[in-house]
Structure formats: C-alpha cells, structure tokens
Amino acid sequence: MWLGSDALGGAVNIVTGNKNRNYIDASYSFGSFNTHRSVINAAATSKSGFTVQLNAFQNYSDNNYKTELPQRLLANVQGTTATSLRRFNDTYHNETLIANVGVVGKSFADNLLLGITLGKNYKEIQTGARPDAVFGQLHRRGTIIMPSLKYKKTNLLKGLDVTLNANYNLGYEKTIDTAYADYDWDGIRDPKATMGEREGGQLSKFSNNNGLATAMVSYQLAEHHSIAVNNVFSTFNRKTDNILFPANNALDPAKKVNKNVLGFGYSYDVDNKWSTNLFGKYIYQNNIIGSRNIASSTSKLGYGLALAYFIHPNLQVRSSYELTNRMPEATEIFGDLENQEANPALKPERSDNLNLGVVYNFQINEINRFSVTANGVYRYSADFIYNRLNNNQTKTVADNREGVRTLGADADIRYSYKNWLSAGTTVTYQFLQNLQHFEPGYNGVSPVYLDQMPNIPYLFGNADVSASFRDVGKKGNNLTIGYNLLYVHAFWLYWPSLGGRSTTDDKKVIPMQLAHDFNFVYSMKNGRYNISLEAKNITNKPLFDNFSLQKPGRGFYLNLRYFINKTK
C-alpha cells in the first residue's frame, strides 16, 4: 500500500544509497556489439547541510548480434545458406543528466531537493512484434525535460513521518518512417513507389507528457500500532504533431489518462514474533480519447490482510489475501507508437490473490549456514490483461480474458560457507489457465477453454555461486569470482489447442533456454579502484524474449570503476 501502486501482488522498492555526502563514483564499460556505458555519480555537501547531487550516464550499442531465423524468413534472402544473420537497424543510445540541489539533515527536512532530469535518446527499430516484420530505416528519437521535487522528514512530530515526491516530463518523442523502400533480413534496400516501411509511413512528434505526485504520511500510534495514508496521482497527456499531414492534427487532439490511488494501512507488530497488516486502496482513473470524443471514468476499491508469525526465531510463516485491481496503462490504451497497438476498450483487471509462504534459516555449525524460502500462490483474475499479437503480427495489443486462474509456487535455497562462499538457487512454477468459456468467431465452448495461457513462461529458475578472496596480491585488494545459470523451460507462443504441437515449429513454441554467465571483480585499495570482466551466455545458446524475439548471444564486457568517498 505504501508504494501507492495498483500492481498485482505488490512491487519492488529500489532505494538508492545516500549515506555518502561527499563522493565521486565513476565507471566505464565496453563490450560486445560495440556496447559502451558511462556513469558518473557525485555529491558535495557542506557542513550547513547544503548539497549538490549529480548523476550522468550514457548508453550506446549497435545491437548487431546474430539472430537465428526460421526457414520461412531465410527463404526470402537471396544467395545465402546461413541459418543466422546479423541485426542491422538496431542501434540505440541515450544520454541523461540528473541534478539535484537542496538541503539535508535539517530539523525541518531529512532531505529537501529540487531537481532536473535532461536527456536524449535514439532508437532504431529492427522488427515488429515478431521477426516476420523487418525494417531498415524506421527509427525513433526523443528528449526528457523533467523537473522534480523530493522531501522526506522522519519525526516531523513525534512518531510522524512525511514523504513527498513529484515530477513532470515535458519532453517529446518523434517517430520517423519516411523511406520509400522495403527491407528483408539481408539488409538490402528495395525501392518502392510509396512512402513508409509500415503502411502509410509516419513523421510525427508526440509530446508524451507524464507526471507523478506521491504523498505518504505514517504515524506511530503506540509501541506496536501504526497507521499510514498514501496518495499517488499520475497523469499522462499525449499531443500529436503530424508533420507530414498537419491537417490530421485536428482529428487527434489529445489522449489523456489521470489516475489517483489512495491507500490506507494499519499495522500491528511485535518484534521477532508476529505482524499484522490491514490495508485498503481506492483507485480512480479517467481516460480521455480526443480523437473519438470518448471520456470514461472508473473507480475501484481493493483491500487485503497480511500476516507473518515466527513459530521459532528461525522459522517464519506468512500469508496474505488481497482483492486487487489493475488499471490499464496509457500505452495499453493508446499504444506506444512503436510496437504496441492501441486498445481503447481495454477494461481493468480484478483479482483475488491468496499467498502462503515459509522462511527457515538454520546452520549446521558456525561456518555452514542455510536459508530456505517457499511460497505458494492462488489467483483468480477477471478481465485478465495480457498481450497478444494483432492480425498481421507486426504489433502487440493488450486484451482481456474473462477469467484466468493461476496456481503457482516458488522456492529459494541459499547456502554460505564462512564469509567467502555463497551459493543458491531459485525455481518458479506458475500455471495460468484460461477460463473463458466462449470465444469470438466460434460456436459453442471455446476451443482454448482450459488452455494454458500462451506467451507466458511457466517454469524457470536460476542458480548462482560466488567466492570472495581477501588481500589478493596486496592487502586491501579483493577478488570475487561468480557464476550464474539461467533456465527457462519451453513455453507456448500461441494457444496450445490451436495448430500443431511440434516443439521444433517456430510458430508454436518458444524453445527451452539455458545460459551460463561468469563474472570476475578485482577491487584495489579497499574499493577505490575496480576492474570487472563479465562473460554472458558463454555457450552462445539462443535466448528469447516474449513473442520469440531473440536476445543477444555470447558477449564479453569490461568495466572500470573509480570510487572515492570523503568521510569524517
């Protein structure tokens, strides 16, 4: 509740470190596919609490890795017997500067910062939602201009904590599709009489202005009792400037989404024994589609209860129930102007979620320690939101299923030996079953009723091991060696009851994926200088994203990092 999201089941809260008041942290990495990454983080804080914080980063990659293509696509490429070809229109780069100025450590504010984010991005678009649609000049570029405000104060009054955050993006995106040509996977330009690699072509500037304002107030009522109120308001406003056909702008004046999530929570906690969290969320969303003169408002109420109890100091059981609502995102309603098609009729998703888990920590002796976590989940979702391909398979489109039932379980096992060896594995299984009885275009019960939902991995996991060695070569120099294994079981690309079930058919199955990664990190002078080498997917096995779009193969990356922190 306190993260203010309408995400199903929860969210991940990433908190960046802010304990260093005067520091410089700079790194540069170079690797396969002409990939470059640079990062500079720095802060300077005076004795009075005045602070200046700077974060600048740059990413660049040609993304010209080889991709394994099905025979139906290779057949269109003349004069080749290869089974794989390099991507050729997939360059990406962005440059961003984030600056904050304000005060820290004051009686009225732990942090009070005014900031600005400035950035540019450029992305060439190689394919549609499936590799069948391939492009040679289609690309997108954009800017970010986003002012921000951050405020936090614990014990503003005794037991009262307040957090405020706000930002608004004034930037724009521009999609350029003006080539009088078509391309195939050979990268050869084939001229044609009409403009655009996609039908009709495009040269449009989109002001995707979005804003976010978050307010959080929590109060400690008594030793074990606390309450919290959270309100998150977000807004999205897309204005289109059709540079090729300006007269069409009047037909597409605006697309807006305003959403407000109001949450309330009550907690009862007894340290190292048990905790109870009761919460509720009220969501209001207003969608405006100017081109269709449509405005719709939706309000939803959700609530839940979470319990955790220590049977033993090392054994905890936990359970939760939530009636939750997931509102459609702006890109799902309006499209993303790239590979996501609009669906203005998309409905909110509503689900009952039940979770049960256990955490057990134990040790054989002082040097051999274990941690075991296991969880089970049951979920029934009405109007389940999922992505499918559009009719010509060039874009994805968000759609609803009347009902989807999820049964799942995950387990995590960790082991550590002394302070230098750590190993673990995580496995997840989730079975999402379609419960929609009737399907458009079919008489009687749907042929995919009770089918497993397609294009969603159902069995996956990873294993890792790392070893740390101190004072290697010189006192204060440390070496860490790590290995990671990624596994994703083969899963259906389309409905399993429709068409063939051959595991070799590209159109029906996303094949099993197995990747081995290695990393070596050598730090000198207690972390001031760092050199790391990473080898990803060392066996060069094909890896895939959803809809069977291939990810990069084997890659090697070198990273150099310098860190200095002035402390008293």
PENOR-V302218 format. One record per helix or strand of 2 or more residues. SS is the DSSP state (A for helix, B for strand). FROM is the first residue (numbers start at 0). TO is the last residue. If there is no record, write none. Layout:
ss = (SS & SS)
from = (FROM & FROM)
to = (TO & TO)
This chain:
ss = (B & A & B & B & B & A & B & B & B & B & B & B & B & B & B & B & A & B & B & A & B & B & A & B & B & B & B & B & B & B & B & B & B & B & A & B)
from = (22 & 31 & 34 & 49 & 65 & 70 & 83 & 91 & 110 & 138 & 159 & 171 & 180 & 188 & 201 & 224 & 245 & 254 & 273 & 289 & 293 & 314 & 329 & 339 & 348 & 367 & 395 & 420 & 458 & 477 & 490 & 508 & 512 & 528 & 545 & 554)
to = (30 & 33 & 44 & 60 & 67 & 73 & 85 & 103 & 123 & 156 & 168 & 176 & 182 & 190 & 219 & 241 & 250 & 269 & 288 & 291 & 311 & 325 & 333 & 340 & 362 & 388 & 416 & 433 & 468 & 487 & 491 & 509 & 523 & 535 & 547 & 564)
